[in-house]
Amino acid sequence: MHGPVLAFLTALFLLRVLGQVLVVFFSVAWLPAAEHWFSGLIPYPILLSIQLIMLVGMVKIAADVWRGGGLFGDPRPSWSRFLVILSAIYAGSMVLRYTLTMIDQPDMRWFGSTIPIFFHFVLAGFLYVWGKFHSNSGIFARTDRAC
């Protein structure tokens, strides 16, 4: 199950990147305005480049895990703990970011300009599922492989 879940999370992130491209380059009116898609800390051309590189990596990881082979498709138990802890820190930092944003900008409550925060949770989820793929416990535990 890890491969399909990773593919789903990758597809969600792809939709986010496509949505932002449609708004920024094509001024699509039925999607939220550009300022709702990113904080502006990184100039958009650089951000888009980073997102595309991330998507390539996510596709490769999801494909390898799904088919059970390749660079990322072999379970490495030593990676599990690191990836799961990283995902928890990442998600926790997004909870803190959301809390501070709501305190600092109460006019954005509850869902104003939270698209980036939501999709950071998608990325944290990707790291978590990938980390669990490398372990024998928890979500979608693999009973068919010894690690």
Helices and strands as residue ranges (DSSP letters): H 2-26, G 34-36, H 44-67, H 77-104, G 106-108, H 115-133
